Amino acid sequence: MLSLTDNPGPRAEPGLRGRIALVTGSTGGIGLAVARALARAGCDIRLHGLASAAEAAPALAELEALGIRASYHRAELADPTAIAALIAEAGPPDILVNNAAARHFGPVEETTPEAWDEDIAVNLSAAFHLVRLSLPVMRRRGWGRVLNMSSIYGLIGAANRVGYVTTKTALIGLTRAVALETATSGITCNALCPGSTLTPNIEARLRAAMAAGGLDRGAAEAQFLAGKQPTGRFVQAEAIGAMAAFLCSEAGRDITGAVLPLDGGWSAA
């Protein structure tokens, strides 16, 4: 029996207890924040990434401490065969979050065919294949949630990232098509469009700017966010996770085909 001084740590809420969520690209950043939020709602989590098992172990331990079951699955999403193996190994999910992404920077004429093909394969085709392989079981269960992680760059254009802009825009089209095809099946499909979020990738870019320009933290952040979010601050990964969990909850059952910006007003400017 626990005493009043015992602290067993946080435990998952029962809302989505027993549901299985597969979150791609989830060993860090937005993907891990989504996985945390779903775990707190009661979901068992299937993490995915390209990290080694040892590198993914801390994230697994963190999630399991919430009282749910978690596993890690390494798969190259540019390969359709690897995607099929991922679903076979992890099991058909109740909740699919297509979060993994590749990105390449540079003008169109300097973008290599290899870079373009990787962006298409990882950011768009992988989402298609994962949805294609997950929907049959979702339909049989009469329940499912698909979340496609688009981007502010799915809502507006930008120079020097043609593959990313193209694929994140196309993900919105995929979202709408799937939403309409599953509208009477108990399945929802929505897209989230985050603005600049303080992920490990952006953290590294901020530190590089601070070192190169002799900037303090505040100046580096202001420089990075200039012309972007009118709020003047980064979007919190935890807020994106909370929105994902809401959409997967019973309260989100009639939200489907939605494209939801979480961008501090960037797309409204």
C-alpha positions, 0 to 999 in steps of 0.5 A: 500500500502506498503511503502519502509520501510515495511518488509512483510518478505520472500514469496514463489516463484511461481515455485511449487505454489499449489503443495502439499508436504508431508515430513515425520519426518519434525518437525526438522533437515533435514526434516524441512530444506527440508520443508522450501526449498519446501515452498520457492518454493511455495509448500503447506506443510504437516509436519509429526512427533511424536511431539505434536501439540504444539511442532510442532506449531513453525515450522508451523508458520515459514512455513506459514510466507512464504505465503504457507499453512501448516499443521501438521500430527502426525502418527506412521509410524511403523503402516501401518494403521496409514500410510493409515490414514495419506494419507487420512488426509493430502491428496495425495501429489504431492511431497513425501519426505520419511525422517523419520527414526529410528536408533538403535546402537549396534552389530548384536548379541545384536540387539533385534528383536524389534529394527530390526523390528522398523528399517525395519518398519519405514525406509523401509516399511513406504516408500513403503506404502507411495509410494504405496498410493501416486502413483495412484493420481500422475499417474492420474495427470501426475506429481509427485516427490518422494524423499527417504532420504537414507544416506551415510550408504546406500552407505557404510557399518558401524559397530554397526548399522545393521538396519540402514545400511540395510534399507538405502541401501534397500531404494536405491533399492526401488528408482530405482524400482519406477523410472523405473516403473514411467519413462514415467508418469511424475513422478520422484523418487530419493534418497539423501544420506547425510553424517554427518549433524548438526541435533538436534540429532548430536548436542546433541551427540557433547554436550555430548562429550564436557561434557564427555571429556572436549573438546571445540566445535572445538575439539568435531566436529573434533573428531566426523568427524574423518574418515568421510567427507574429507571436515572436516565440517558438511553437511548443512541441508539447502543444502540438502533442496536446492537439494530436491527443485531442484529435484522437480523443472522443471529443475529436470524432467529428473533426476530419479533413481539417488542416489545423495551423499551429503557427503563432499567426504566421499563416494569417499574416 
